[in-house]
Structures are given as structure tokens and as C-alpha cells.
């Protein structure tokens, strides 16, 4: 079974109901086929810190996080991160630290990284599998 790791932008689209195609694709998958990096979890929780406590996204994110498996960061992910960071640094094509961590995590778990930022992630020469649902 293919595992799909949702990037933060895709998780946000789902939570904010911004893209019907993304919602349709998500609904077509078994919950066991979808996961988040703990890095994306941190980004979502950080986003909540910037909202008033009664904002509707507090409930939506907490419910979403109950349904989607959150994978812990591990040694294999950190090794891929080092490879990716070295490759992007030496080519002068750096991307954000958290994006490098999320992509490394996807590689380490043999997961397809679902993102709306293909151009950004395509800089990575490692065996990163990408897909856009937008």
C-alpha cells in the first residue's frame, strides 16, 4: 500500500476546505494510507498559537490530528536530512529547514510527499516521491 505524507500546505487546504480536489482525494483514501510528519504537526500547532482561542481551526486541527497518523522523527530521517541539506547547500538551491526535514521524513518512510509546492521540492535529488492533489 502506498503511504501519503501530507505537507503542511495540503493539510491546511484540507482543514480550511480550500480545494475540493484535495478533499476528494483525501476522502478516497483509507486513513491508514495517510500520515503527517511530526514536523507538520508542529507547524499546525504553531499556527494555532497565532489564532484566538475560539477560532474554528482549533477544533478542526485537533480533530484532524486525531484521525491522521503522526510519524515521529527518527535516525533514518535525520540521515536523509543531512544528505538533502548537503546537496542543496552545495548547489546553492536551499529550501526552508522545515521543508528539508519533512522531505527527509517522507523519504525515510518510503512515502509520497503530497504538496502544492512541487517546484520547491523538485530541487531535491534524493529519491523523493512527490504528488500534488491541487
URPE-V847663 format. One record per backbone hydrogen bond with DSSP energy under -1.0 kcal/mol. CO is the residue of the C=O (numbers start at 1). NH is the residue of the N-H. Records with the same first field share a line. If there is no record, write none. Layout:
# URPE-V847663
CO->NH, NH
This chain:
# URPE-V847663
3->112
4->35
5->114
7->11
8->12
9->13
10->14
11->15
12->16
13->18
19->23
20->24
21->25
22->26
23->27
24->28
26->29
30->33
31->34
33->4
35->6
36->71
37->41
38->42
39->43
40->44
41->45
42->46
43->47
44->48
45->49
48->51
52->55
55->58
56->60
57->61
58->62
59->63
60->64
61->65
63->67
64->68
69->36
71->38
74->78
75->79
76->80
77->81
78->82
79->83
80->84
81->85
82->86
83->87
84->88
85->89
86->90
87->91
88->93
96->100
97->101
98->102
99->103
100->104
101->105
102->106
103->107
104->108
105->109
106->111
107->110
112->5
113->131
114->7
117->121
118->122
120->123
121->124
126->128
129->113
131->115
